């Protein structure tokens, strides 16, 4: 089951999963979206991997590492989170509301689009 994380709960989740390895926030948006708005890593690694490339790049990810997926509003990242679970990842979360919620709740300097 994919854990749903409000952006305000991400820091607590990162601390909770730390014994299993440094958390990865996997941004699955398209490159133009990442250029428009992005988050600053804080206790986690941030990696961008557009959803359309995930199948071909799955080997780049560690299945035992905690992963929280991020997109614009949370729909694509939820699909990716389920895909990761289906492919043997053990600790997967979805950042509900995506970068839009992040911009509204955590960092108003992030442009909304």
C-alpha positions in Angstrom: 0.0 0.0 0.0 1.3 3.5 -0.9 1.5 5.9 2.0 -0.1 9.2 1.3 2.0 12.1 2.6 0.9 15.7 2.9 3.9 17.9 2.0 3.9 19.1 5.6 4.4 15.5 6.8 7.4 14.8 4.6 10.1 15.8 7.1 8.6 13.5 9.8 8.4 10.6 7.2 12.1 11.2 6.2 13.1 11.0 9.8 11.0 7.8 10.3 12.5 6.0 7.4 16.1 7.1 8.0 17.1 3.7 9.4 16.3 2.2 6.0 18.6 4.6 4.1 18.4 8.2 3.0 15.0 9.0 1.6 14.7 9.8 -2.1 12.1 12.2 -3.4 11.5 11.1 -7.0 10.1 14.0 -9.1 8.3 12.4 -12.0 7.3 15.6 -13.8 8.4 16.6 -17.3 11.7 18.6 -17.7 9.8 21.8 -18.5 7.8 21.4 -15.3 10.9 21.0 -13.2 12.4 24.1 -14.8 9.3 26.0 -13.9 9.1 24.9 -10.2 11.2 22.6 -8.0 11.8 21.9 -4.4 14.9 22.2 -2.3 16.3 19.0 -0.8 16.1 19.0 3.0 17.2 15.7 4.5 16.5 13.8 1.3 17.9 13.3 -2.1 15.9 14.8 -4.9 16.1 13.0 -8.3 14.1 13.9 -11.4 12.9 11.0 -13.6 10.0 11.8 -15.9 7.2 9.2 -15.6 7.6 8.4 -19.3 11.2 7.3 -18.8 10.7 5.3 -15.6 10.4 1.8 -17.2 13.7 2.2 -19.0 15.4 3.7 -16.0 14.1 1.6 -13.2 17.5 -0.1 -12.8 18.9 3.3 -11.6 16.8 3.1 -8.4 17.5 1.0 -5.3 14.5 -1.1 -4.4 15.3 -1.1 -0.7 15.6 2.7 -0.4 12.6 4.8 0.8 11.0 6.7 -2.1 8.5 9.5 -2.0 7.0 10.3 -5.4 6.2 13.9 -6.5 4.4 15.4 -9.5 2.2 18.4 -10.1 -0.9 17.5 -8.2 -0.3 13.9 -7.1 -2.0 11.8 -9.8 1.1 10.8 -11.8 3.2 10.3 -8.7 0.5 8.0 -7.3 0.7 5.9 -10.5 4.5 5.8 -10.2 4.3 4.8 -6.6 2.1 1.9 -7.4 4.4 0.9 -10.2 7.3 0.9 -7.9 5.5 -1.2 -5.3 4.6 -3.6 -8.1 8.3 -3.9 -9.0 9.5 -4.8 -5.6 10.2 -1.4 -3.9 9.6 -1.8 -0.2 9.0 1.7 1.2 7.0 3.9 -1.1 5.0 7.1 -0.5 3.1 9.6 -2.6 3.3 13.3 -1.9 -0.4 14.2 -2.1 -1.2 17.4 -3.8 2.2 17.4 -5.5 4.4 20.4 -5.9 1.3 22.6 -6.0 0.4 21.7 -2.4 4.1 22.1 -1.5 4.1 25.6 -2.9 0.9 26.5 -1.0 1.8 24.8 2.3 5.6 24.8 2.7 7.3 27.2 0.3 5.4 30.1 -1.2 8.5 31.1 -3.3 7.9 28.0 -5.5 6.0 29.2 -8.6 2.6 27.7 -9.1 1.6 26.7 -12.6 
